[in-house]
Amino acid sequence: MKARDKEKIQNRLRRIEGQVRGVQRMVEEEAYCVDVLTQLGSIVSASEKVALLLLKDHTEHCVRGAIEDGEGADEKMEELMGAIERFLRV
């Protein structure tokens, strides 16, 4: 994983962590349900962005490297497709 990507991912995860704490506080304070749902939607969206960054990084490094080396390319492609299927819940 590139250092820049790692930093982006860690920053996004920290923001998600803060959002989750905020939702916990909202539930504790019995905030309006629609407001809580809105915040949960933001958490889901932020999590999906992290997953896309990870998929991109994996494709650019692991999969590309296997294809360029000519070794294990089929396995890496299958692994990538499995990860995408799990991410999309297909």
Biopython code that builds the backbone (N, CA, C, O; Angstrom):
import numpy as np
from Bio.PDB.StructureBuilder import StructureBuilder

atoms = [
    (1, "MET", "N", (0.849, -1.167, 0.000)),
    (1, "MET", "CA", (0.000, 0.000, 0.000)),
    (1, "MET", "C", (0.900, 1.238, 0.000)),
    (1, "MET", "O", (1.850, 1.339, 0.777)),
    (2, "LYS", "N", (0.579, 2.164, -0.881)),
    (2, "LYS", "CA", (1.354, 3.396, -0.940)),
    (2, "LYS", "C", (1.133, 4.207, 0.342)),
    (2, "LYS", "O", (0.042, 4.210, 0.912)),
    (3, "ALA", "N", (2.176, 4.882, 0.774)),
    (3, "ALA", "CA", (2.091, 5.675, 2.010)),
    (3, "ALA", "C", (0.983, 6.718, 1.914)),
    (3, "ALA", "O", (0.260, 6.947, 2.884)),
    (4, "ARG", "N", (0.844, 7.355, 0.738)),
    (4, "ARG", "CA", (-0.194, 8.374, 0.576)),
    (4, "ARG", "C", (-1.583, 7.765, 0.715)),
    (4, "ARG", "O", (-2.462, 8.344, 1.353)),
    (5, "ASP", "N", (-1.779, 6.580, 0.107)),
    (5, "ASP", "CA", (-3.070, 5.896, 0.212)),
    (5, "ASP", "C", (-3.338, 5.469, 1.646)),
    (5, "ASP", "O", (-4.460, 5.585, 2.139)),
    (6, "LYS", "N", (-2.311, 4.980, 2.307)),
    (6, "LYS", "CA", (-2.457, 4.554, 3.700)),
    (6, "LYS", "C", (-2.889, 5.725, 4.570)),
    (6, "LYS", "O", (-3.751, 5.576, 5.436)),
    (7, "GLU", "N", (-2.292, 6.887, 4.340)),
    (7, "GLU", "CA", (-2.646, 8.071, 5.109)),
    (7, "GLU", "C", (-4.102, 8.493, 4.832)),
    (7, "GLU", "O", (-4.835, 8.848, 5.755)),
    (8, "LYS", "N", (-4.507, 8.449, 3.562)),
    (8, "LYS", "CA", (-5.894, 8.781, 3.203)),
    (8, "LYS", "C", (-6.873, 7.838, 3.898)),
    (8, "LYS", "O", (-7.881, 8.269, 4.457)),
    (9, "ILE", "N", (-6.559, 6.553, 3.852)),
    (9, "ILE", "CA", (-7.436, 5.549, 4.457)),
    (9, "ILE", "C", (-7.520, 5.751, 5.957)),
    (9, "ILE", "O", (-8.609, 5.708, 6.529)),
    (10, "GLN", "N", (-6.387, 5.971, 6.598)),
    (10, "GLN", "CA", (-6.397, 6.176, 8.045)),
    (10, "GLN", "C", (-7.189, 7.429, 8.421)),
    (10, "GLN", "O", (-7.930, 7.425, 9.405)),
    (11, "ASN", "N", (-7.036, 8.493, 7.646)),
    (11, "ASN", "CA", (-7.798, 9.718, 7.923)),
    (11, "ASN", "C", (-9.295, 9.484, 7.778)),
    (11, "ASN", "O", (-10.081, 9.931, 8.613)),
    (12, "ARG", "N", (-9.685, 8.785, 6.724)),
    (12, "ARG", "CA", (-11.108, 8.488, 6.522)),
    (12, "ARG", "C", (-11.647, 7.613, 7.647)),
    (12, "ARG", "O", (-12.762, 7.831, 8.121)),
    (13, "LEU", "N", (-10.866, 6.628, 8.077)),
    (13, "LEU", "CA", (-11.310, 5.746, 9.157)),
    (13, "LEU", "C", (-11.453, 6.522, 10.473)),
    (13, "LEU", "O", (-12.359, 6.250, 11.261)),
    (14, "ARG", "N", (-10.575, 7.469, 10.702)),
    (14, "ARG", "CA", (-10.699, 8.298, 11.909)),
    (14, "ARG", "C", (-11.982, 9.131, 11.864)),
    (14, "ARG", "O", (-12.671, 9.289, 12.871)),
    (15, "ARG", "N", (-12.288, 9.660, 10.670)),
    (15, "ARG", "CA", (-13.529, 10.426, 10.526)),
    (15, "ARG", "C", (-14.739, 9.534, 10.763)),
    (15, "ARG", "O", (-15.697, 9.942, 11.419)),
    (16, "ILE", "N", (-14.698, 8.318, 10.229)),
    (16, "ILE", "CA", (-15.796, 7.370, 10.431)),
    (16, "ILE", "C", (-15.945, 7.062, 11.911)),
    (16, "ILE", "O", (-17.059, 7.013, 12.433)),
    (17, "GLU", "N", (-14.826, 6.856, 12.583)),
    (17, "GLU", "CA", (-14.851, 6.585, 14.023)),
    (17, "GLU", "C", (-15.542, 7.729, 14.769)),
    (17, "GLU", "O", (-16.345, 7.490, 15.671)),
    (18, "GLY", "N", (-15.230, 8.965, 14.392)),
    (18, "GLY", "CA", (-15.864, 10.121, 15.010)),
    (18, "GLY", "C", (-17.354, 10.168, 14.706)),
    (18, "GLY", "O", (-18.162, 10.516, 15.568)),
    (19, "GLN", "N", (-17.713, 9.815, 13.476)),
    (19, "GLN", "CA", (-19.128, 9.792, 13.112)),
    (19, "GLN", "C", (-19.890, 8.746, 13.929)),
    (19, "GLN", "O", (-21.012, 8.993, 14.372)),
    (20, "VAL", "N", (-19.280, 7.592, 14.122)),
    (20, "VAL", "CA", (-19.927, 6.532, 14.907)),
    (20, "VAL", "C", (-20.126, 6.990, 16.340)),
    (20, "VAL", "O", (-21.186, 6.766, 16.923)),
    (21, "ARG", "N", (-19.112, 7.631, 16.913)),
    (21, "ARG", "CA", (-19.264, 8.154, 18.271)),
    (21, "ARG", "C", (-20.389, 9.190, 18.319)),
    (21, "ARG", "O", (-21.151, 9.240, 19.284)),
    (22, "GLY", "N", (-20.490, 10.009, 17.280)),
    (22, "GLY", "CA", (-21.563, 10.989, 17.209)),
    (22, "GLY", "C", (-22.935, 10.336, 17.165)),
    (22, "GLY", "O", (-23.872, 10.808, 17.809)),
    (23, "VAL", "N", (-23.055, 9.258, 16.413)),
    (23, "VAL", "CA", (-24.337, 8.538, 16.338)),
    (23, "VAL", "C", (-24.656, 7.903, 17.689)),
    (23, "VAL", "O", (-25.808, 7.920, 18.123)),
    (24, "GLN", "N", (-23.657, 7.350, 18.351)),
    (24, "GLN", "CA", (-23.887, 6.789, 19.684)),
    (24, "GLN", "C", (-24.430, 7.858, 20.624)),
    (24, "GLN", "O", (-25.353, 7.609, 21.399)),
    (25, "ARG", "N", (-23.855, 9.034, 20.548)),
    (25, "ARG", "CA", (-24.304, 10.148, 21.377)),
    (25, "ARG", "C", (-25.739, 10.538, 21.012)),
    (25, "ARG", "O", (-26.559, 10.809, 21.888)),
    (26, "MET", "N", (-26.028, 10.564, 19.718)),
    (26, "MET", "CA", (-27.381, 10.911, 19.263)),
    (26, "MET", "C", (-28.405, 9.921, 19.809)),
    (26, "MET", "O", (-29.483, 10.315, 20.254)),
    (27, "VAL", "N", (-28.062, 8.631, 19.772)),
    (27, "VAL", "CA", (-28.976, 7.607, 20.296)),
    (27, "VAL", "C", (-29.153, 7.792, 21.796)),
    (27, "VAL", "O", (-30.270, 7.735, 22.311)),
    (28, "GLU", "N", (-28.058, 8.011, 22.481)),
    (28, "GLU", "CA", (-28.119, 8.223, 23.937)),
    (28, "GLU", "C", (-29.012, 9.420, 24.271)),
    (28, "GLU", "O", (-29.761, 9.395, 25.249)),
    (29, "GLU", "N", (-28.924, 10.453, 23.458)),
    (29, "GLU", "CA", (-29.701, 11.672, 23.707)),
    (29, "GLU", "C", (-31.083, 11.624, 23.050)),
    (29, "GLU", "O", (-31.817, 12.612, 23.049)),
    (30, "GLU", "N", (-31.419, 10.466, 22.496)),
    (30, "GLU", "CA", (-32.711, 10.237, 21.853)),
    (30, "GLU", "C", (-33.002, 11.270, 20.756)),
    (30, "GLU", "O", (-34.070, 11.881, 20.715)),
    (31, "ALA", "N", (-32.018, 11.439, 19.877)),
    (31, "ALA", "CA", (-32.177, 12.360, 18.751)),
    (31, "ALA", "C", (-33.257, 11.836, 17.813)),
    (31, "ALA", "O", (-33.628, 10.663, 17.859)),
    (32, "TYR", "N", (-33.741, 12.713, 16.979)),
    (32, "TYR", "CA", (-34.782, 12.380, 16.006)),
    (32, "TYR", "C", (-34.273, 11.259, 15.094)),
    (32, "TYR", "O", (-33.168, 11.336, 14.558)),
    (33, "CYS", "N", (-35.093, 10.224, 14.926)),
    (33, "CYS", "CA", (-34.686, 9.021, 14.185)),
    (33, "CYS", "C", (-34.161, 9.339, 12.782)),
    (33, "CYS", "O", (-33.174, 8.754, 12.337)),
    (34, "VAL", "N", (-34.817, 10.257, 12.100)),
    (34, "VAL", "CA", (-34.397, 10.595, 10.736)),
    (34, "VAL", "C", (-32.990, 11.196, 10.744)),
    (34, "VAL", "O", (-32.202, 10.944, 9.833)),
    (35, "ASP", "N", (-32.681, 11.975, 11.751)),
    (35, "ASP", "CA", (-31.339, 12.546, 11.857)),
    (35, "ASP", "C", (-30.293, 11.458, 12.092)),
    (35, "ASP", "O", (-29.197, 11.509, 11.533)),
    (36, "VAL", "N", (-30.636, 10.481, 12.917)),
    (36, "VAL", "CA", (-29.720, 9.358, 13.167)),
    (36, "VAL", "C", (-29.520, 8.571, 11.879)),
    (36, "VAL", "O", (-28.394, 8.207, 11.540)),
    (37, "LEU", "N", (-30.599, 8.309, 11.165)),
    (37, "LEU", "CA", (-30.497, 7.577, 9.899)),
    (37, "LEU", "C", (-29.654, 8.333, 8.877)),
    (37, "LEU", "O", (-28.899, 7.724, 8.120)),
    (38, "THR", "N", (-29.779, 9.633, 8.854)),
    (38, "THR", "CA", (-28.972, 10.447, 7.943)),
    (38, "THR", "C", (-27.492, 10.278, 8.254)),
    (38, "THR", "O", (-26.673, 10.120, 7.349)),
    (39, "GLN", "N", (-27.160, 10.313, 9.524)),
    (39, "GLN", "CA", (-25.763, 10.131, 9.926)),
    (39, "GLN", "C", (-25.266, 8.722, 9.617)),
    (39, "GLN", "O", (-24.115, 8.543, 9.218)),
    (40, "LEU", "N", (-26.123, 7.728, 9.799)),
    (40, "LEU", "CA", (-25.741, 6.354, 9.460)),
    (40, "LEU", "C", (-25.474, 6.225, 7.965)),
    (40, "LEU", "O", (-24.554, 5.520, 7.550)),
    (41, "GLY", "N", (-26.279, 6.904, 7.163)),
    (41, "GLY", "CA", (-26.041, 6.906, 5.717)),
    (41, "GLY", "C", (-24.683, 7.497, 5.375)),
    (41, "GLY", "O", (-24.003, 7.018, 4.467)),
    (42, "SER", "N", (-24.292, 8.525, 6.093)),
    (42, "SER", "CA", (-22.980, 9.138, 5.882)),
    (42, "SER", "C", (-21.857, 8.163, 6.242)),
    (42, "SER", "O", (-20.828, 8.112, 5.569)),
    (43, "ILE", "N", (-22.065, 7.400, 7.302)),
    (43, "ILE", "CA", (-21.063, 6.410, 7.720)),
    (43, "ILE", "C", (-20.924, 5.323, 6.660)),
    (43, "ILE", "O", (-19.811, 4.922, 6.319)),
    (44, "VAL", "N", (-22.049, 4.849, 6.142)),
    (44, "VAL", "CA", (-22.015, 3.823, 5.097)),
    (44, "VAL", "C", (-21.271, 4.348, 3.874)),
    (44, "VAL", "O", (-20.416, 3.658, 3.320)),
    (45, "SER", "N", (-21.593, 5.562, 3.457)),
    (45, "SER", "CA", (-20.945, 6.163, 2.297)),
    (45, "SER", "C", (-19.437, 6.309, 2.515)),
    (45, "SER", "O", (-18.645, 6.002, 1.624)),
    (46, "ALA", "N", (-19.053, 6.767, 3.674)),
    (46, "ALA", "CA", (-17.632, 6.924, 3.984)),
    (46, "ALA", "C", (-16.921, 5.570, 3.999)),
    (46, "ALA", "O", (-15.781, 5.467, 3.546)),
    (47, "SER", "N", (-17.576, 4.540, 4.513)),
    (47, "SER", "CA", (-16.997, 3.195, 4.535)),
    (47, "SER", "C", (-16.812, 2.656, 3.121)),
    (47, "SER", "O", (-15.817, 1.997, 2.822)),
    (48, "GLU", "N", (-17.773, 2.941, 2.264)),
    (48, "GLU", "CA", (-17.674, 2.500, 0.867)),
    (48, "GLU", "C", (-16.503, 3.189, 0.166)),
    (48, "GLU", "O", (-15.831, 2.574, -0.661)),
    (49, "LYS", "N", (-16.258, 4.443, 0.485)),
    (49, "LYS", "CA", (-15.116, 5.150, -0.110)),
    (49, "LYS", "C", (-13.802, 4.524, 0.332)),
    (49, "LYS", "O", (-12.865, 4.415, -0.459)),
    (50, "VAL", "N", (-13.729, 4.115, 1.590)),
    (50, "VAL", "CA", (-12.528, 3.427, 2.076)),
    (50, "VAL", "C", (-12.347, 2.119, 1.315)),
    (50, "VAL", "O", (-11.239, 1.798, 0.885)),
    (51, "ALA", "N", (-13.422, 1.371, 1.148)),
    (51, "ALA", "CA", (-13.342, 0.104, 0.423)),
    (51, "ALA", "C", (-12.877, 0.320, -1.015)),
    (51, "ALA", "O", (-12.080, -0.464, -1.529)),
    (52, "LEU", "N", (-13.361, 1.362, -1.660)),
    (52, "LEU", "CA", (-12.938, 1.648, -3.034)),
    (52, "LEU", "C", (-11.457, 2.004, -3.100)),
    (52, "LEU", "O", (-10.760, 1.597, -4.029)),
    (53, "LEU", "N", (-10.976, 2.756, -2.124)),
    (53, "LEU", "CA", (-9.544, 3.056, -2.082)),
    (53, "LEU", "C", (-8.724, 1.780, -1.938)),
    (53, "LEU", "O", (-7.685, 1.625, -2.581)),
    (54, "LEU", "N", (-9.197, 0.868, -1.091)),
    (54, "LEU", "CA", (-8.483, -0.397, -0.896)),
    (54, "LEU", "C", (-8.518, -1.255, -2.154)),
    (54, "LEU", "O", (-7.512, -1.860, -2.525)),
    (55, "LEU", "N", (-9.681, -1.309, -2.812)),
    (55, "LEU", "CA", (-9.781, -2.074, -4.066)),
    (55, "LEU", "C", (-8.858, -1.493, -5.135)),
    (55, "LEU", "O", (-8.192, -2.233, -5.859)),
    (56, "LYS", "N", (-8.824, -0.184, -5.227)),
    (56, "LYS", "CA", (-7.955, 0.482, -6.203)),
    (56, "LYS", "C", (-6.495, 0.161, -5.915)),
    (56, "LYS", "O", (-5.739, -0.186, -6.823)),
    (57, "ASP", "N", (-6.102, 0.276, -4.652)),
    (57, "ASP", "CA", (-4.726, -0.002, -4.268)),
    (57, "ASP", "C", (-4.357, -1.451, -4.569)),
    (57, "ASP", "O", (-3.276, -1.729, -5.088)),
    (58, "HIS", "N", (-5.256, -2.366, -4.241)),
    (58, "HIS", "CA", (-4.997, -3.791, -4.498)),
    (58, "HIS", "C", (-4.839, -4.050, -5.993)),
    (58, "HIS", "O", (-3.949, -4.789, -6.415)),
    (59, "THR", "N", (-5.710, -3.435, -6.787)),
    (59, "THR", "CA", (-5.649, -3.630, -8.230)),
    (59, "THR", "C", (-4.355, -3.067, -8.800)),
    (59, "THR", "O", (-3.687, -3.718, -9.604)),
    (60, "GLU", "N", (-4.006, -1.863, -8.384)),
    (60, "GLU", "CA", (-2.822, -1.212, -8.929)),
    (60, "GLU", "C", (-1.517, -1.870, -8.510)),
    (60, "GLU", "O", (-0.534, -1.826, -9.250)),
    (61, "HIS", "N", (-1.499, -2.474, -7.339)),
    (61, "HIS", "CA", (-0.242, -3.054, -6.869)),
    (61, "HIS", "C", (-0.205, -4.565, -7.020)),
    (61, "HIS", "O", (0.625, -5.098, -7.755)),
    (62, "CYS", "N", (-1.089, -5.245, -6.337)),
    (62, "CYS", "CA", (-1.036, -6.710, -6.312)),
    (62, "CYS", "C", (-1.412, -7.331, -7.656)),
    (62, "CYS", "O", (-0.687, -8.175, -8.182)),
    (63, "VAL", "N", (-2.543, -6.909, -8.202)),
    (63, "VAL", "CA", (-3.017, -7.517, -9.448)),
    (63, "VAL", "C", (-2.098, -7.128, -10.599)),
    (63, "VAL", "O", (-1.668, -7.989, -11.367)),
    (64, "ARG", "N", (-1.797, -5.848, -10.723)),
    (64, "ARG", "CA", (-0.905, -5.404, -11.807)),
    (64, "ARG", "C", (0.448, -6.090, -11.709)),
    (64, "ARG", "O", (1.006, -6.521, -12.718)),
    (65, "GLY", "N", (0.976, -6.190, -10.487)),
    (65, "GLY", "CA", (2.271, -6.848, -10.304)),
    (65, "GLY", "C", (2.240, -8.304, -10.738)),
    (65, "GLY", "O", (3.182, -8.784, -11.369)),
    (66, "ALA", "N", (1.173, -9.006, -10.409)),
    (66, "ALA", "CA", (1.057, -10.414, -10.800)),
    (66, "ALA", "C", (0.950, -10.546, -12.316)),
    (66, "ALA", "O", (1.516, -11.469, -12.901)),
    (67, "ILE", "N", (0.236, -9.639, -12.947)),
    (67, "ILE", "CA", (0.098, -9.686, -14.402)),
    (67, "ILE", "C", (1.440, -9.380, -15.066)),
    (67, "ILE", "O", (1.844, -10.069, -16.003)),
    (68, "GLU", "N", (2.118, -8.360, -14.586)),
    (68, "GLU", "CA", (3.412, -7.996, -15.163)),
    (68, "GLU", "C", (4.449, -9.082, -14.964)),
    (68, "GLU", "O", (5.262, -9.328, -15.856)),
    (69, "ASP", "N", (4.440, -9.737, -13.815)),
    (69, "ASP", "CA", (5.386, -10.824, -13.543)),
    (69, "ASP", "C", (5.016, -12.101, -14.278)),
    (69, "ASP", "O", (5.857, -12.970, -14.509)),
    (70, "GLY", "N", (3.736, -12.201, -14.642)),
    (70, "GLY", "CA", (3.273, -13.408, -15.321)),
    (70, "GLY", "C", (3.085, -14.580, -14.373)),
    (70, "GLY", "O", (2.879, -15.711, -14.814)),
    (71, "GLU", "N", (3.154, -14.318, -13.080)),
    (71, "GLU", "CA", (2.992, -15.385, -12.101)),
    (71, "GLU", "C", (1.818, -15.078, -11.183)),
    (71, "GLU", "O", (1.760, -14.016, -10.562)),
    (72, "GLY", "N", (0.902, -16.003, -11.107)),
    (72, "GLY", "CA", (-0.216, -15.870, -10.192)),
    (72, "GLY", "C", (-1.272, -14.879, -10.635)),
    (72, "GLY", "O", (-2.110, -14.476, -9.829)),
    (73, "ALA", "N", (-1.252, -14.474, -11.901)),
    (73, "ALA", "CA", (-2.208, -13.479, -12.392)),
    (73, "ALA", "C", (-3.637, -13.984, -12.285)),
    (73, "ALA", "O", (-4.530, -13.249, -11.865)),
    (74, "ASP", "N", (-3.856, -15.245, -12.667)),
    (74, "ASP", "CA", (-5.218, -15.785, -12.600)),
    (74, "ASP", "C", (-5.734, -15.810, -11.164)),
    (74, "ASP", "O", (-6.893, -15.484, -10.906)),
    (75, "GLU", "N", (-4.870, -16.197, -10.237)),
    (75, "GLU", "CA", (-5.271, -16.252, -8.834)),
    (75, "GLU", "C", (-5.587, -14.850, -8.306)),
    (75, "GLU", "O", (-6.565, -14.656, -7.583)),
    (76, "LYS", "N", (-4.757, -13.883, -8.673)),
    (76, "LYS", "CA", (-4.998, -12.505, -8.217)),
    (76, "LYS", "C", (-6.284, -11.940, -8.812)),
    (76, "LYS", "O", (-7.003, -11.201, -8.140)),
    (77, "MET", "N", (-6.578, -12.278, -10.058)),
    (77, "MET", "CA", (-7.820, -11.812, -10.672)),
    (77, "MET", "C", (-9.022, -12.437, -9.960)),
    (77, "MET", "O", (-10.006, -11.751, -9.684)),
    (78, "GLU", "N", (-8.943, -13.730, -9.664)),
    (78, "GLU", "CA", (-10.025, -14.396, -8.925)),
    (78, "GLU", "C", (-10.189, -13.784, -7.540)),
    (78, "GLU", "O", (-11.311, -13.567, -7.081)),
    (79, "GLU", "N", (-9.088, -13.510, -6.886)),
    (79, "GLU", "CA", (-9.113, -12.891, -5.569)),
    (79, "GLU", "C", (-9.777, -11.516, -5.642)),
    (79, "GLU", "O", (-10.595, -11.172, -4.788)),
    (80, "LEU", "N", (-9.425, -10.737, -6.657)),
    (80, "LEU", "CA", (-10.011, -9.412, -6.843)),
    (80, "LEU", "C", (-11.510, -9.517, -7.088)),
    (80, "LEU", "O", (-12.286, -8.769, -6.493)),
    (81, "MET", "N", (-11.922, -10.421, -7.942)),
    (81, "MET", "CA", (-13.349, -10.582, -8.231)),
    (81, "MET", "C", (-14.110, -11.017, -6.977)),
    (81, "MET", "O", (-15.228, -10.560, -6.741)),
    (82, "GLY", "N", (-13.517, -11.887, -6.184)),
    (82, "GLY", "CA", (-14.141, -12.303, -4.925)),
    (82, "GLY", "C", (-14.302, -11.132, -3.973)),
    (82, "GLY", "O", (-15.329, -10.997, -3.309)),
    (83, "ALA", "N", (-13.280, -10.284, -3.910)),
    (83, "ALA", "CA", (-13.356, -9.106, -3.041)),
    (83, "ALA", "C", (-14.450, -8.154, -3.521)),
    (83, "ALA", "O", (-15.190, -7.599, -2.709)),
    (84, "ILE", "N", (-14.551, -7.968, -4.819)),
    (84, "ILE", "CA", (-15.602, -7.091, -5.366)),
    (84, "ILE", "C", (-16.975, -7.672, -5.092)),
    (84, "ILE", "O", (-17.895, -6.941, -4.726)),
    (85, "GLU", "N", (-17.125, -8.964, -5.263)),
    (85, "GLU", "CA", (-18.428, -9.612, -4.983)),
    (85, "GLU", "C", (-18.819, -9.454, -3.527)),
    (85, "GLU", "O", (-19.977, -9.169, -3.224)),
    (86, "ARG", "N", (-17.868, -9.634, -2.621)),
    (86, "ARG", "CA", (-18.161, -9.461, -1.194)),
    (86, "ARG", "C", (-18.517, -8.017, -0.900)),
    (86, "ARG", "O", (-19.429, -7.742, -0.121)),
    (87, "PHE", "N", (-17.799, -7.098, -1.522)),
    (87, "PHE", "CA", (-18.070, -5.679, -1.311)),
    (87, "PHE", "C", (-19.454, -5.301, -1.807)),
    (87, "PHE", "O", (-20.166, -4.537, -1.155)),
    (88, "LEU", "N", (-19.837, -5.836, -2.956)),
    (88, "LEU", "CA", (-21.146, -5.530, -3.521)),
    (88, "LEU", "C", (-22.252, -6.419, -2.946)),
    (88, "LEU", "O", (-23.434, -6.199, -3.211)),
    (89, "ARG", "N", (-21.864, -7.413, -2.167)),
    (89, "ARG", "CA", (-22.808, -8.380, -1.570)),
    (89, "ARG", "C", (-23.641, -9.097, -2.634)),
    (89, "ARG", "O", (-24.854, -9.263, -2.503)),
    (90, "VAL", "N", (-22.944, -9.513, -3.686)),
    (90, "VAL", "CA", (-23.611, -10.205, -4.792)),
    (90, "VAL", "C", (-23.697, -11.687, -4.489)),
    (90, "VAL", "O", (-24.225, -12.452, -5.295)),
]
sb = StructureBuilder()
sb.init_structure("model")
sb.init_model(0)
sb.init_chain("A")
sb.init_seg("    ")
for serial, (resi, resn, name, xyz) in enumerate(atoms, 1):
    if name == "N":
        sb.init_residue(resn, " ", resi, " ")
    sb.init_atom(name, np.array(xyz, "f"), 0.0, 1.0, " ", f" {name:<3s}", serial, name[0])
structure = sb.get_structure()
